[in-house]
Amino acid sequence: MKTTIAIILLFLSQICFAQMDDKFYQPSTELKIIEGLNYTDFKIPVDTETITGIFIKPKTTAKATILFFHGSGGNVSSYMFMTKPLVEAGYQVLMVDFRGYGKSTGIPTHQNIAKDGQKFLDYSLNLEEVKNKPVILYGASMGSEVATHLAKNNSMKITALVLDGCISSFNDVAIIFAPQYESYINAIAFPYAAKEDIKTVTIPKLFIHSDGDKTIPISQGKVVFDNAQNPKTFLKYDGDHLEAFTKDKDAVLKAIAELIKK
């Protein structure tokens, strides 16, 4: 009996101190064909790994730069339905694949994805095409955690932040999918959380979420929004997770354009 109890206690302690990185990320190395867009590939060394991505340019002079952080699944090629409308509207977009995604090497974890994001931001800001233009961080779904964390740490370098279908924290999203382990999940010390990082972000912010989101409830987006300082805007649409560009593209583009006017 004592041995059994010891094993259970050891298991519970591992749950409490682990960050369960492998439960949050579902990277794909299968790249879809990208059609009808002018883009170039890039590579950035990080630690002993290499992260990769694409730089998509509009047909006209870019009005601003958008650094796009995708969700937990797929890779850059999976999110063209979100970035193509941005490019067609005159924005230049850089998309990054963190470790393990697309052509990037390594294994994704909460900590190294944050490091990858900083490397990607620094790389992008040093490009001649990006200098002297507004820079918008765009976080989609799980990418909202990284985007908010970067906005907190680099507020003087960027112009605005967009959070689309955002999660409030790793703990909160984990509880959605495993509510029976809520007490154990809440005991885990994840390294950062959007609902906390957003509190000190003073640049203009746009929140995009659907009442009908079946993946990340709108309540999570509202938690982050409520914790945010002004200026901030909440854009609701009718649809499912990350369907804003499909359901109400004009409203999204108008709201993003307003960010760089402020």
Secondary structure, DSSP 8 states (H G I E B T S, - for coil): -HHHHHHHHHHHHHHHH---HHHH-EE--------S-EEEEEEEEETTEEEEEEEEE-SS--S-EEEEE--SEE-GGGGHHHHHHHHHTT-EEEEEE-TTSTT--S---HHHHHHHHHHHHHHHHTSTTTTTS-EEEEEETTHHHHHHHHHHH-TTT-SEEEEES--S-HHHHHHHH-GGGHHHHTT---S--HHHHGGG--S-EEEEEETT-SSS-HHHHHHHHHHS-SSEEEEEESSSTT-HHHHHHHHHHHHHHHHTT-
